[in-house]
Amino acid sequence: MKKNSFIFNTNRCVGCNACVAGCSIENGTDFRVNWREVNTGNKIKHPGLPVFHFSLACNHCEDAPCMKNCPALAYTRDEKTGAIIHHAEACIGCTYCTWACPYDAPKFNPATKIVEKCNFCVDRISDGKRPACVEACPVGALDFGLLDLKEEDRVTPGFVDMGIKPSIQLIPLREENKAPKVENTDQVEVDEKKIEEWLPKPKDKVALDKEWTLVLFTIAVAGLVSWQAAHLMGAIDMQLIPFGIVSVLAIALTSLHIGKKMRMWRFILNLKGSWLSREIFSFSGFLGLTGLQLLTVNEMFGYAALTFGIFSLISVDMVYKLLQRKDNLVLHSGMVSLTGILLFAWMAEISILIEMIILLKGIIYVYRKRALKNKGIAYFPILSLLRILCLLIPYILLDLQLELILPVSLAIVLIGEIIDRAEFYYESDVITPEKKLRINNYEQ
């Protein structure tokens, strides 16, 4: 089936950024937030590798992950042109779509506190004109047309193929362009490690200094749900005021990650497609039902709340399935569901469950650290030792039967879980064309 598509010829692009300027002028975008970007392969101009450029904006995918994952339903598809349209008035600025898109198309604008992206120049193509970026290209590297695309049309270095059917045809480097035209007899061999050191490091989309509020929020979710579960078993007391204080703090923490706080109610509009919507909906239901239980002393509300709480733990972990882990493993010892089970086991004082979950988390943690070390990625041995001690010391203290041992043990466990959760964000990121090009520099 034919559809409106960009056509990009890698052999022709000279990296002049005229397409970027054309887009910016047409749409009046902030100069700090370019909807189209030109990435360069072999930025350090290594003589043994080709230098080429790669111009990308939104590819208006058939299975657009930005639209599927947006919790606020801020994206729609224009059926006439196939364009994925972002609606600024509906955007809450959560930036989840920037994690979902492998082409780095949605851009967060710190001035407006919302996301922006290429709109396919929908007004122009509706009038039979070409997009402004295409018109601005002086060498014909970027074009536009009605195409019936195949999978092989999207195979080129730097392009992330995730099976989401982007509306772009890529013409890769010809064989004669994959090696320098002038032989250099003194040329050094391509050294992967040296290139890794020399290349400028792309900016991380997921960084601990930006996500620390989410570290504390996700730990708070696990803590509140496990508290409710232990309370329903009669193992620990729960009062409305302390529960309310922790709940308000959790909500405040997650709100710090939102650009448009007055639109937070839109978080739950996409329950059908977005795990982030499901997380916020289930956690909100958990808080409301727990509040009702504490007000009415009706355990039925408590069990309903726990059901919502368990689903919120699952949803939190599913939200982060979009991210790429540095260790390339499936499980992480800092997963919120595992933290919830551990905290519940301690609050309910179930020794066998404590032993099992400590063993499981310990094995996953050590295996992960070994994987990071083998890949040459920082694994912070001293911090790792502290995290292991935070698993073991509370278990050892159990045998002492001292007064206040439970709150002391829980405090130590929480410190360890915060460390582990912080490492989860440090070890996670989103793949982008720029990072893909960095990898492909020495895979020619």
FENRA-V789379 format. One record per residue. N is the residue number from 1. RES is the residue in one letter. SS is DSSP state (A for helix, B for strand, O for the rest). PHI is phi in whole degrees, 0 to 359 (none if undefined). NEAR is the number of other C-alpha atoms within 8 Angstrom. Layout:
BEGIN
N,RES,SS,PHI,NEAR
N,RES,SS,PHI,NEAR
END
This chain:
BEGIN
1,M,O,none,5
2,K,O,283,7
3,K,B,210,11
4,N,B,298,11
5,S,B,213,12
6,F,B,282,12
7,I,B,231,13
8,F,B,236,12
9,N,B,253,12
10,T,O,297,13
11,N,O,290,11
12,R,O,262,8
13,C,O,296,14
14,V,O,252,7
15,G,O,71,9
16,C,O,280,5
17,N,O,68,8
18,A,A,296,10
19,C,A,296,13
20,V,A,295,13
21,A,A,296,10
22,G,A,299,12
23,C,A,296,12
24,S,A,297,13
25,I,A,293,8
26,E,A,297,7
27,N,A,257,6
28,G,O,62,6
29,T,O,280,9
30,D,O,299,7
31,F,O,296,6
32,R,O,275,4
33,V,O,234,9
34,N,O,271,11
35,W,O,288,16
36,R,O,244,13
37,E,B,229,10
38,V,B,250,11
39,N,B,262,11
40,T,B,242,12
41,G,B,273,14
42,N,O,66,12
43,K,O,299,8
44,I,O,275,6
45,K,O,58,8
46,H,O,296,9
47,P,O,295,8
48,G,O,266,10
49,L,O,230,14
50,P,O,287,13
51,V,O,258,9
52,F,B,214,12
53,H,B,237,12
54,F,B,217,12
55,S,B,265,10
56,L,B,223,11
57,A,O,226,12
58,C,O,291,14
59,N,O,261,12
60,H,O,48,11
61,C,O,296,10
62,E,O,295,8
63,D,O,253,8
64,A,O,300,11
65,P,A,291,10
66,C,A,296,11
67,M,A,290,12
68,K,A,294,9
69,N,A,264,14
70,C,O,297,14
71,P,O,288,15
72,A,O,262,13
73,L,O,54,12
74,A,O,272,13
75,Y,B,242,11
76,T,B,222,10
77,R,B,253,8
78,D,O,279,9
79,E,O,295,6
80,K,O,289,5
81,T,O,255,10
82,G,O,83,10
83,A,O,288,11
84,I,B,270,14
85,I,B,257,9
86,H,B,262,10
87,H,O,257,9
88,A,A,301,9
89,E,A,290,5
90,A,A,258,10
91,C,O,287,13
92,I,O,258,14
93,G,O,72,11
94,C,O,281,9
95,T,O,67,9
96,Y,A,296,8
97,C,A,294,13
98,T,A,289,12
99,W,A,281,11
100,A,A,286,10
101,C,O,277,11
102,P,O,280,12
103,Y,O,253,12
104,D,O,56,11
105,A,O,280,15
106,P,O,291,13
107,K,B,240,12
108,F,B,277,12
109,N,B,260,10
110,P,O,295,6
111,A,O,285,4
112,T,O,264,5
113,K,O,67,10
114,I,B,225,15
115,V,B,268,12
116,E,B,228,11
117,K,O,194,11
118,C,O,304,11
119,N,O,252,10
120,F,O,68,10
121,C,O,46,10
122,V,A,303,10
123,D,A,292,6
124,R,A,293,10
125,I,A,288,12
126,S,A,293,9
127,D,O,267,6
128,G,O,85,6
129,K,O,264,7
130,R,O,269,10
131,P,O,302,12
132,A,A,300,11
133,C,A,295,13
134,V,A,294,12
135,E,A,298,9
136,A,A,279,10
137,C,O,293,11
138,P,O,278,6
139,V,O,245,7
140,G,O,73,10
141,A,O,285,13
142,L,B,246,13
143,D,B,225,9
144,F,B,209,11
145,G,B,190,9
146,L,B,264,8
147,L,B,232,9
148,D,O,256,7
149,L,O,279,10
150,K,O,240,6
151,E,A,301,6
152,E,A,292,5
153,D,A,285,10
154,R,A,238,11
155,V,O,257,10
156,T,O,197,9
157,P,O,302,8
158,G,O,94,13
159,F,O,259,11
160,V,O,273,9
161,D,O,261,7
162,M,O,243,5
163,G,O,72,4
164,I,O,259,10
165,K,O,56,7
166,P,O,291,10
167,S,O,272,13
168,I,B,206,12
169,Q,B,253,11
170,L,B,250,12
171,I,B,258,11
172,P,O,286,10
173,L,O,301,9
174,R,O,292,7
175,E,A,305,6
176,E,A,290,6
177,N,A,264,10
178,K,O,273,10
179,A,O,220,9
180,P,O,302,10
181,K,O,286,6
182,V,O,253,4
183,E,O,287,5
184,N,O,247,6
185,T,O,292,4
186,D,O,265,4
187,Q,O,298,7
188,V,O,277,5
189,E,O,290,5
190,V,O,288,9
191,D,O,252,7
192,E,A,303,7
193,K,A,293,6
194,K,A,291,7
195,I,A,298,10
196,E,A,300,7
197,E,A,287,7
198,W,A,282,7
199,L,O,294,9
200,P,O,297,5
201,K,O,281,4
202,P,O,297,6
203,K,O,290,4
204,D,O,284,7
205,K,O,280,7
206,V,O,246,11
207,A,O,222,10
208,L,A,298,9
209,D,A,292,5
210,K,A,264,7
211,E,A,255,11
212,W,A,300,9
213,T,A,295,11
214,L,A,288,10
215,V,A,302,12
216,L,A,290,11
217,F,A,297,12
218,T,A,294,10
219,I,A,294,13
220,A,A,296,11
221,V,A,300,12
222,A,A,298,14
223,G,A,295,10
224,L,A,293,11
225,V,A,293,12
226,S,A,293,13
227,W,A,298,13
228,Q,A,297,12
229,A,A,298,10
230,A,A,292,13
231,H,A,295,11
232,L,A,295,10
233,M,O,279,8
234,G,O,81,7
235,A,O,272,10
236,I,O,208,10
237,D,O,276,6
238,M,O,221,10
239,Q,O,248,7
240,L,A,298,9
241,I,A,294,6
242,P,A,300,8
243,F,A,297,10
244,G,A,296,9
245,I,A,297,8
246,V,A,296,10
247,S,A,296,11
248,V,A,297,8
249,L,A,298,8
250,A,A,297,12
251,I,A,296,9
252,A,A,297,8
253,L,A,297,12
254,T,A,289,11
255,S,A,292,9
256,L,O,295,8
257,H,O,267,10
258,I,O,252,11
259,G,O,288,10
260,K,O,248,11
261,K,A,292,8
262,M,A,286,5
263,R,A,254,10
264,M,A,301,10
265,W,A,299,6
266,R,A,286,11
267,F,A,308,14
268,I,A,259,12
269,L,O,280,9
270,N,O,243,14
271,L,O,296,11
272,K,O,291,4
273,G,O,240,7
274,S,O,250,12
275,W,A,292,13
276,L,A,292,13
277,S,A,299,14
278,R,A,294,13
279,E,A,298,14
280,I,A,293,11
281,F,A,296,11
282,S,A,292,12
283,F,A,291,12
284,S,A,296,8
285,G,A,298,11
286,F,A,299,14
287,L,A,297,10
288,G,A,296,9
289,L,A,291,12
290,T,A,294,12
291,G,A,300,10
292,L,A,296,11
293,Q,A,298,13
294,L,A,290,11
295,L,A,282,7
296,T,A,259,6
297,V,O,55,7
298,N,O,247,9
299,E,A,294,8
300,M,A,299,7
301,F,A,297,11
302,G,A,295,13
303,Y,A,291,9
304,A,A,295,10
305,A,A,298,14
306,L,A,297,12
307,T,A,300,9
308,F,A,298,12
309,G,A,296,13
310,I,A,298,9
311,F,A,294,10
312,S,A,293,14
313,L,A,297,14
314,I,A,297,10
315,S,A,296,12
316,V,A,302,13
317,D,A,295,11
318,M,A,291,8
319,V,A,305,10
320,Y,A,269,7
321,K,A,292,7
322,L,A,289,8
323,L,O,280,10
324,Q,B,258,10
325,R,B,271,9
326,K,O,293,8
327,D,O,270,9
328,N,O,59,6
329,L,O,263,7
330,V,O,275,4
331,L,O,268,6
332,H,O,225,10
333,S,O,293,10
334,G,O,267,11
335,M,O,302,10
336,V,A,296,13
337,S,A,297,10
338,L,A,292,11
339,T,A,298,12
340,G,A,300,13
341,I,A,295,10
342,L,A,297,12
343,L,A,296,14
344,F,A,298,12
345,A,A,300,12
346,W,A,290,12
347,M,A,295,13
348,A,A,273,10
349,E,O,54,8
350,I,O,261,8
351,S,A,302,8
352,I,A,297,6
353,L,A,289,9
354,I,A,301,13
355,E,A,297,8
356,M,A,294,8
357,I,A,286,11
358,I,A,297,11
359,L,A,297,8
360,L,A,296,8
361,K,A,296,10
362,G,A,297,11
363,I,A,297,8
364,I,A,298,11
365,Y,A,295,10
366,V,A,296,8
367,Y,A,298,8
368,R,A,294,11
369,K,A,297,9
370,R,A,294,8
371,A,A,297,9
372,L,A,295,13
373,K,A,297,10
374,N,A,295,7
375,K,O,273,7
376,G,O,77,6
377,I,O,260,7
378,A,O,306,6
379,Y,O,234,8
380,F,O,51,6
381,P,A,301,6
382,I,A,292,6
383,L,A,297,8
384,S,A,296,9
385,L,A,297,8
386,L,A,298,9
387,R,A,296,13
388,I,A,296,10
389,L,A,297,9
390,C,A,291,12
391,L,A,277,12
392,L,A,273,9
393,I,A,301,10
394,P,A,300,13
395,Y,A,294,10
396,I,A,294,8
397,L,A,294,10
398,L,A,304,8
399,D,A,285,6
400,L,A,280,6
401,Q,O,54,7
402,L,O,272,5
403,E,O,292,4
404,L,O,64,6
405,I,A,294,10
406,L,A,294,8
407,P,A,297,7
408,V,A,295,9
409,S,A,298,12
410,L,A,298,12
411,A,A,298,8
412,I,A,294,11
413,V,A,300,12
414,L,A,297,8
415,I,A,300,10
416,G,A,297,14
417,E,A,292,12
418,I,A,295,11
419,I,A,301,10
420,D,A,297,11
421,R,A,292,12
422,A,A,297,11
423,E,A,294,9
424,F,A,302,10
425,Y,A,290,13
426,Y,A,296,10
427,E,O,268,9
428,S,B,243,11
429,D,B,199,14
430,V,O,246,12
431,I,O,288,9
432,T,O,227,10
433,P,A,304,13
434,E,A,297,10
435,K,A,288,10
436,K,A,295,13
437,L,A,296,14
438,R,A,300,11
439,I,A,295,8
440,N,A,283,11
441,N,O,301,10
442,Y,O,243,10
443,E,O,238,5
444,Q,O,286,6
END
